[in-house]
Amino acid sequence: MSAIAAAPAAESSSAPLRSIEDLDAAICRIAGRINAAHYQLLLLVREFDDRFGWAKWSFRNCAEWLAWRCGISLSAAREKVRTAHALRSLPAISAAFAGGRLSYSKVRALTRAAQTHDEDLLLAYALNATAAQIEERCRQIRNVHPESVREAKRIWEGRSLSVWRNPERGTLIIHVEVPLDAGEVIVQALDRAVHAGEAATGPEFPEASWQTQQADALVAVARAYLGGASATAEAGSGADRYQLVVHVDESALRGSGGLADLPIETVKRLACDASLVVVTEDERGAPLNVGRKQRTVPTQIRRALWSRDRGCSFPGCHNTRFVDAHHVRHWAEGGDTSLENLTLLCTHHHRLLHEGGYRIRRDHDGELYFQRADGCVIPRCGYRFDDVHEDSGDLENDPENPSAEAWFTAIVNRRKPSAEVREGRGVYWIGASR
């Protein structure tokens, strides 16, 4: 046993360590092969289901057989079967999947929306977006479909709140599930209570995390209501008591397709009693410019920034809270406070850009891209399958090739992010008032 355990240690100590670039390229190559193999797996699953192969094993459907036979969860098996059948009518997405250019996570999301949307447009977007971005885009596409009203009704009927008391620990646990728009109202109420000083914060409370502050805020909101601050106390006021921001295409409101953050009927309901701010975007999403006279980003530009960036714009970052409007060309260097010169960054990446040596540049199309301190471009959605295969020479067959680092660095340095596939559209910001 000791001899067997010692062998890998001796081998690893004698073998030279790969560079980070070599490891990065090797991982991307293998990921592409996994994608292609996953497509072949789904083809086999589809044929197995078409021929009722699962009946031989006395299962009720293919998903149950797949979960049992391949050792995966039943929910994952159902998704694989659904995706396999959906790909039957999606030749372009199937070809990209078979070639390893799309991951299963991306394909799974695309098959939920491609039946009612232009497949080629979706594929062009998916090749240059992250899996999270594709999930969000496909959800927005489904929201404008007439069938989305059923989903909205299902979510509303499924709202619930449960309370569990644990006397032994002296705690009470509350679990609540509500529609997204109602949940955002709760979140804003808690945030307002925290900022109003209702939560335990400050140097005398070093252990007060954000979660504990939210718990304090919930208690404060409940006490305020019991103290007489009823929900109708300001019903006659014309001012917005809170603002719920919803992004929806004008074409979606007219029933002509487009995107929406919520099911389209939910958006229409919110718009019945809300203040509307119209932002007209061009195909590049640049509607406003206030020049150099104002350094502080005004409300209307900040709204347009949220409409365009939807959170931190640093590649791979999904932070939507505690984000700042960053001047691409600094104010002190003559940069305007305009939408074209602004982007949203979370606190961490904002610090990296100012103090960590990172930079933002524009390519020949005017699109922003990010560079590391060593000059390498950071891709928007990771390196695509094509990036780690083109001009690879013998690297595919020889992962230990000493030229791998130079080859990979050349690809990174010459790659520029592709322009996002967008359509010019009118955008409404809805601030719901109660």
C-alpha positions as CSV (number, residue, x, y, z in Angstrom):
1,M,0.0,0.0,0.0
2,S,2.8,2.4,0.9
3,A,4.7,1.7,-2.4
4,I,1.5,2.4,-4.4
5,A,0.9,5.7,-2.6
6,A,4.5,6.8,-3.0
7,A,4.6,6.3,-6.7
8,P,2.4,9.3,-7.7
9,A,4.3,11.5,-5.3
10,A,7.6,10.6,-6.9
11,E,6.2,11.1,-10.4
12,S,4.7,14.5,-9.6
13,S,7.9,15.7,-8.0
14,S,10.0,14.8,-11.0
15,A,7.5,16.1,-13.7
16,P,7.8,19.9,-14.5
17,L,4.8,22.0,-13.5
18,R,2.7,23.2,-16.4
19,S,2.2,26.9,-16.8
20,I,-1.2,28.5,-16.1
21,E,-1.7,29.1,-19.8
22,D,-1.0,25.5,-20.6
23,L,-3.5,24.4,-18.0
24,D,-6.1,26.9,-19.2
25,A,-5.8,25.7,-22.8
26,A,-5.9,22.0,-21.9
27,I,-9.1,22.5,-19.8
28,C,-10.8,24.4,-22.7
29,R,-9.9,21.6,-25.1
30,I,-11.2,18.9,-22.9
31,A,-14.4,20.9,-22.2
32,G,-15.0,21.1,-25.9
33,R,-14.7,17.3,-26.2
34,I,-17.1,16.9,-23.3
35,N,-19.6,19.1,-25.0
36,A,-19.4,17.1,-28.2
37,A,-19.7,13.8,-26.3
38,H,-22.7,15.2,-24.4
39,Y,-24.4,15.8,-27.7
40,Q,-23.8,12.2,-28.7
41,L,-25.2,11.1,-25.4
42,L,-28.4,13.0,-26.0
43,L,-28.8,11.6,-29.5
44,L,-28.6,8.1,-27.9
45,V,-31.1,9.0,-25.2
46,R,-33.5,10.3,-27.8
47,E,-33.3,7.1,-29.9
48,F,-33.6,5.0,-26.8
49,D,-36.8,6.9,-25.9
50,D,-38.2,6.8,-29.4
51,R,-37.8,3.0,-29.3
52,F,-39.3,2.7,-25.8
53,G,-36.1,1.0,-24.6
54,W,-37.0,1.9,-21.0
55,A,-40.1,-0.4,-21.1
56,K,-37.8,-3.4,-21.2
57,W,-36.7,-2.5,-17.7
58,S,-40.3,-1.9,-16.5
59,F,-39.8,1.8,-16.1
60,R,-42.7,4.3,-16.7
61,N,-40.6,6.7,-18.9
62,C,-37.1,7.3,-20.2
63,A,-36.2,9.9,-17.5
64,E,-36.8,7.4,-14.7
65,W,-34.6,4.8,-16.5
66,L,-31.9,7.4,-17.2
67,A,-31.7,8.5,-13.6
68,W,-31.4,4.9,-12.5
69,R,-29.0,3.7,-15.2
70,C,-26.6,6.6,-15.2
71,G,-26.8,7.6,-11.5
72,I,-28.1,11.1,-11.9
73,S,-31.0,12.9,-10.2
74,L,-34.5,12.5,-11.6
75,S,-34.8,16.2,-12.3
76,A,-31.5,16.2,-14.3
77,A,-32.7,13.1,-16.2
78,R,-35.9,14.8,-17.2
79,E,-34.0,17.9,-18.5
80,K,-31.7,15.7,-20.6
81,V,-34.6,13.9,-22.2
82,R,-36.5,17.1,-22.8
83,T,-33.4,18.8,-24.3
84,A,-32.7,15.7,-26.5
85,H,-36.1,15.9,-28.1
86,A,-36.1,19.7,-28.4
87,L,-32.8,19.5,-30.4
88,R,-34.6,17.5,-33.1
89,S,-36.0,20.8,-34.6
90,L,-33.0,23.0,-33.9
91,P,-30.3,22.1,-36.6
92,A,-28.1,25.1,-36.1
93,I,-27.9,24.8,-32.3
94,S,-27.4,21.0,-32.7
95,A,-24.5,21.5,-35.0
96,A,-22.8,24.0,-32.7
97,F,-23.3,21.5,-29.8
98,A,-22.0,18.6,-31.8
99,G,-18.9,20.7,-32.6
100,G,-18.2,21.4,-29.0
101,R,-18.9,25.2,-29.3
102,L,-21.8,25.2,-26.9
103,S,-22.0,23.6,-23.5
104,Y,-24.9,21.6,-22.3
105,S,-25.9,24.4,-19.8
106,K,-26.2,26.8,-22.7
107,V,-28.1,24.4,-24.9
108,R,-30.5,23.5,-22.2
109,A,-31.5,27.1,-21.8
110,L,-31.6,27.7,-25.5
111,T,-34.1,24.9,-26.1
112,R,-36.6,26.5,-23.8
113,A,-36.8,29.6,-26.0
114,A,-35.6,28.7,-29.5
115,Q,-39.0,27.2,-30.5
116,T,-40.6,30.7,-30.4
117,H,-37.6,32.8,-31.4
118,D,-35.1,33.1,-34.3
119,E,-32.7,30.2,-33.9
120,D,-29.8,31.9,-35.7
121,L,-30.1,35.1,-33.7
122,L,-30.1,33.1,-30.4
123,L,-27.1,31.0,-31.5
124,A,-25.1,34.1,-32.5
125,Y,-25.8,35.5,-29.0
126,A,-25.1,32.3,-27.2
127,L,-21.6,31.9,-28.8
128,N,-20.5,35.2,-27.2
129,A,-22.3,35.1,-23.9
130,T,-22.0,33.3,-20.6
131,A,-24.4,30.6,-19.5
132,A,-25.9,32.9,-16.9
133,Q,-26.5,35.6,-19.5
134,I,-28.2,33.1,-21.8
135,E,-30.4,31.8,-19.0
136,E,-31.5,35.4,-18.4
137,R,-32.1,36.2,-22.1
138,C,-34.1,33.1,-22.7
139,R,-36.2,33.8,-19.6
140,Q,-36.9,37.3,-20.9
141,I,-37.9,35.8,-24.3
142,R,-40.3,33.3,-22.6
143,N,-41.8,36.2,-20.5
144,V,-43.3,37.9,-23.6
145,H,-44.9,34.7,-24.9
146,P,-48.7,34.5,-24.2
147,E,-48.1,31.2,-22.3
148,S,-46.1,33.1,-19.7
149,V,-49.4,34.2,-18.0
150,R,-49.8,30.6,-16.9
151,E,-46.4,30.6,-15.3
152,A,-47.2,33.9,-13.6
153,K,-50.4,32.4,-12.2
154,R,-48.6,29.3,-11.1
155,I,-46.0,31.3,-9.2
156,W,-48.7,33.5,-7.6
157,E,-50.8,30.5,-6.5
158,G,-47.6,28.9,-5.0
159,R,-46.8,31.8,-2.7
160,S,-46.4,30.7,0.9
161,L,-44.9,31.5,4.3
162,S,-44.1,29.0,6.9
163,V,-42.9,29.5,10.5
164,W,-40.9,26.9,12.5
165,R,-40.2,27.5,16.2
166,N,-37.2,25.8,17.8
167,P,-37.5,26.3,21.6
168,E,-34.4,24.3,22.3
169,R,-32.2,26.8,20.4
170,G,-34.4,29.7,21.2
171,T,-34.9,30.6,17.5
172,L,-37.8,31.0,15.0
173,I,-37.2,30.3,11.3
174,I,-39.4,32.0,8.6
175,H,-39.4,30.7,5.1
176,V,-41.3,32.8,2.5
177,E,-41.8,32.3,-1.2
178,V,-43.5,35.0,-3.2
179,P,-43.5,36.2,-6.9
180,L,-40.4,38.1,-7.9
181,D,-42.0,41.5,-8.1
182,A,-43.5,41.1,-4.6
183,G,-40.2,39.8,-3.3
184,E,-38.4,42.9,-4.6
185,V,-40.7,45.1,-2.5
186,I,-39.7,43.1,0.6
187,V,-36.0,43.5,-0.2
188,Q,-36.4,47.2,-0.7
189,A,-38.2,47.6,2.6
190,L,-35.4,45.7,4.4
191,D,-32.7,47.8,2.7
192,R,-34.5,51.0,3.6
193,A,-34.7,49.9,7.3
194,V,-31.0,49.1,7.3
195,H,-30.0,52.5,5.8
196,A,-32.4,54.2,8.3
197,G,-30.2,52.8,11.1
198,E,-32.7,50.1,12.3
199,A,-30.0,47.4,12.1
200,A,-27.1,46.8,14.5
201,T,-24.1,48.2,12.6
202,G,-20.9,50.1,13.4
203,P,-17.5,49.3,15.0
204,E,-19.2,48.2,18.2
205,F,-20.9,45.4,16.3
206,P,-18.0,43.8,14.4
207,E,-20.0,40.5,14.0
208,A,-22.9,42.2,12.3
209,S,-22.9,40.7,8.8
210,W,-25.2,41.7,6.0
211,Q,-27.5,38.7,6.9
212,T,-27.8,39.8,10.5
213,Q,-28.6,43.4,9.4
214,Q,-31.4,42.0,7.2
215,A,-32.8,40.1,10.2
216,D,-32.7,43.2,12.3
217,A,-34.4,45.1,9.5
218,L,-37.2,42.6,9.3
219,V,-38.0,42.9,13.0
220,A,-37.9,46.7,12.6
221,V,-40.4,46.6,9.7
222,A,-42.7,44.4,11.7
223,R,-42.5,46.6,14.8
224,A,-43.2,49.7,12.7
225,Y,-46.4,48.1,11.3
226,L,-47.6,47.0,14.8
227,G,-46.8,50.5,16.0
228,G,-49.4,52.0,13.6
229,A,-47.5,52.5,10.3
230,S,-50.2,50.7,8.3
231,A,-49.9,49.8,4.6
232,T,-52.5,52.5,3.8
233,A,-50.9,55.3,5.8
234,E,-49.7,57.1,2.7
235,A,-52.3,55.8,0.2
236,G,-53.3,59.4,-0.7
237,S,-49.7,60.6,-1.3
238,G,-48.7,61.2,-4.9
239,A,-45.1,60.4,-4.2
240,D,-43.7,57.0,-4.9
241,R,-43.3,55.1,-1.7
242,Y,-41.0,52.7,-3.4
243,Q,-39.7,52.1,-6.8
244,L,-39.6,48.7,-8.6
245,V,-37.6,48.8,-11.8
246,V,-38.7,46.5,-14.6
247,H,-37.1,46.3,-18.1
248,V,-39.4,45.6,-21.0
249,D,-39.2,46.2,-24.7
250,E,-41.9,48.4,-26.2
251,S,-42.5,45.8,-28.8
252,A,-43.3,43.3,-26.1
253,L,-46.0,45.5,-24.7
254,R,-47.6,45.6,-28.2
255,G,-47.4,41.8,-28.5
256,S,-44.7,41.9,-31.1
257,G,-42.0,39.9,-29.4
258,G,-38.9,41.3,-27.6
259,L,-37.7,40.9,-24.0
260,A,-39.2,41.4,-20.5
261,D,-37.9,40.9,-17.0
262,L,-41.2,39.6,-15.8
263,P,-44.1,37.8,-17.5
264,I,-45.7,40.4,-19.8
265,E,-49.1,40.4,-18.0
266,T,-47.3,41.0,-14.7
267,V,-45.6,44.0,-16.3
268,K,-48.9,45.3,-17.6
269,R,-50.4,45.0,-14.1
270,L,-47.5,46.9,-12.5
271,A,-47.9,49.6,-15.2
272,C,-51.5,50.2,-14.3
273,D,-50.5,52.1,-11.1
274,A,-46.9,53.3,-11.7
275,S,-44.7,56.1,-12.9
276,L,-43.2,55.4,-16.3
277,V,-39.8,56.6,-17.6
278,V,-39.2,56.0,-21.3
279,V,-35.7,55.4,-22.5
280,T,-35.3,55.2,-26.2
281,E,-32.2,53.2,-27.1
282,D,-30.4,52.9,-30.4
283,E,-28.8,49.6,-31.5
284,R,-25.8,50.2,-29.3
285,G,-27.9,51.3,-26.2
286,A,-26.6,54.9,-26.0
287,P,-29.5,57.2,-25.4
288,L,-28.2,60.1,-23.2
289,N,-25.3,62.5,-23.0
290,V,-25.1,65.4,-20.4
291,G,-21.5,66.5,-21.3
292,R,-18.9,67.6,-18.8
293,K,-20.9,70.1,-16.7
294,Q,-22.0,67.4,-14.3
295,R,-19.6,64.9,-12.8
296,T,-22.2,63.1,-10.6
297,V,-24.1,60.6,-12.6
298,P,-27.7,61.8,-12.8
299,T,-30.7,59.6,-12.2
300,Q,-31.8,59.3,-15.8
301,I,-28.3,58.2,-16.9
302,R,-28.1,55.7,-14.0
303,R,-31.4,54.2,-15.2
304,A,-30.0,53.9,-18.7
305,L,-26.9,52.3,-17.3
306,W,-29.0,49.7,-15.5
307,S,-31.0,49.1,-18.7
308,R,-27.8,48.4,-20.6
309,D,-25.4,46.7,-18.1
310,R,-27.9,45.1,-15.6
311,G,-25.1,44.9,-13.0
312,C,-21.3,44.7,-13.0
313,S,-20.0,44.7,-16.5
314,F,-16.7,42.9,-15.7
315,P,-16.5,39.6,-17.6
316,G,-17.9,36.7,-15.6
317,C,-19.1,38.9,-12.7
318,H,-22.8,38.6,-11.7
319,N,-22.9,41.2,-8.9
320,T,-26.0,43.4,-9.1
321,R,-25.7,45.1,-5.7
322,F,-23.1,47.7,-4.5
323,V,-22.2,48.7,-8.0
324,D,-20.7,52.0,-9.1
325,A,-20.9,54.0,-12.3
326,H,-17.3,54.1,-13.6
327,H,-15.9,56.6,-16.0
328,V,-14.1,54.8,-18.8
329,R,-12.1,57.9,-19.5
330,H,-11.6,59.5,-16.2
331,W,-13.2,62.9,-15.4
332,A,-9.8,64.4,-14.6
333,E,-8.7,63.4,-18.1
334,G,-11.6,65.1,-19.9
335,G,-14.1,62.2,-19.8
336,D,-17.8,63.1,-20.1
337,T,-20.5,62.0,-17.8
338,S,-22.3,60.3,-20.6
339,L,-23.6,56.8,-21.2
340,E,-20.9,56.0,-23.8
341,N,-18.2,56.9,-21.2
342,L,-19.8,55.0,-18.3
343,T,-20.1,51.4,-17.2
344,L,-21.3,49.7,-14.0
345,L,-18.7,47.9,-11.8
346,C,-19.0,46.2,-8.5
347,T,-16.8,47.5,-5.6
348,H,-14.3,44.7,-6.1
349,H,-13.8,45.2,-9.8
350,H,-14.0,49.0,-9.5
351,R,-11.0,48.8,-7.2
352,L,-9.1,46.5,-9.6
353,L,-9.5,49.0,-12.4
354,H,-8.3,51.9,-10.3
355,E,-5.7,50.3,-8.2
356,G,-5.1,46.8,-9.6
357,G,-3.6,47.6,-12.9
358,Y,-6.6,46.5,-15.0
359,R,-7.8,48.7,-17.9
360,I,-10.8,49.3,-20.1
361,R,-10.3,49.8,-23.8
362,R,-12.4,50.2,-26.9
363,D,-12.0,48.0,-30.0
364,H,-12.4,49.2,-33.6
365,D,-16.2,48.8,-33.3
366,G,-16.3,51.0,-30.2
367,E,-17.1,48.1,-27.9
368,L,-15.6,48.0,-24.4
369,Y,-13.2,45.2,-23.5
370,F,-11.1,44.6,-20.4
371,Q,-7.3,44.0,-20.1
372,R,-5.3,42.5,-17.4
373,A,-2.2,44.2,-16.0
374,D,0.0,42.2,-18.4
375,G,-2.0,43.4,-21.4
376,C,-4.0,40.2,-22.0
377,V,-7.7,40.7,-23.1
378,I,-10.3,39.2,-20.8
379,P,-13.0,37.5,-22.9
380,R,-16.6,38.2,-22.1
381,C,-17.6,34.6,-21.6
382,G,-14.4,32.6,-21.4
383,Y,-12.4,31.3,-24.3
384,R,-14.6,29.8,-27.0
385,F,-14.0,26.3,-28.4
386,D,-12.6,27.9,-31.6
387,D,-10.1,30.0,-29.7
388,V,-8.2,27.1,-28.2
389,H,-8.3,25.0,-31.4
390,E,-7.3,27.4,-34.2
391,D,-3.7,27.3,-35.4
392,S,-2.9,24.8,-32.6
393,G,-0.7,22.7,-34.8
394,D,0.7,19.7,-32.9
395,L,-0.5,21.1,-29.6
396,E,-3.7,19.0,-29.8
397,N,-1.7,15.8,-29.8
398,D,1.1,17.0,-27.5
399,P,-0.2,18.9,-24.4
400,E,3.3,19.1,-23.1
401,N,4.5,21.1,-26.1
402,P,6.8,23.8,-24.7
403,S,5.4,26.3,-27.2
404,A,1.9,26.0,-25.7
405,E,2.3,29.1,-23.5
406,A,3.4,31.3,-26.5
407,W,0.6,29.9,-28.6
408,F,-2.1,30.5,-26.0
409,T,-0.8,34.0,-25.2
410,A,-0.9,34.9,-28.9
411,I,-4.6,33.9,-29.1
412,V,-5.5,35.8,-26.0
413,N,-3.7,39.0,-27.1
414,R,-5.3,39.1,-30.6
415,R,-8.8,38.2,-29.5
416,K,-11.3,41.1,-29.1
417,P,-14.8,40.6,-27.7
418,S,-17.4,40.3,-30.4
419,A,-20.1,42.9,-30.5
420,E,-23.2,41.8,-28.6
421,V,-26.1,40.9,-30.8
422,R,-28.7,43.5,-30.0
423,E,-31.8,45.0,-31.6
424,G,-32.7,48.6,-31.3
425,R,-35.6,48.9,-29.1
426,G,-37.6,51.3,-26.8
427,V,-37.2,50.5,-23.2
428,Y,-39.5,51.3,-20.3
429,W,-38.5,51.7,-16.7
430,I,-41.5,51.2,-14.4
431,G,-41.5,52.6,-11.0
432,A,-44.5,51.1,-9.3
433,S,-46.1,53.2,-6.6
434,R,-48.6,52.1,-4.0
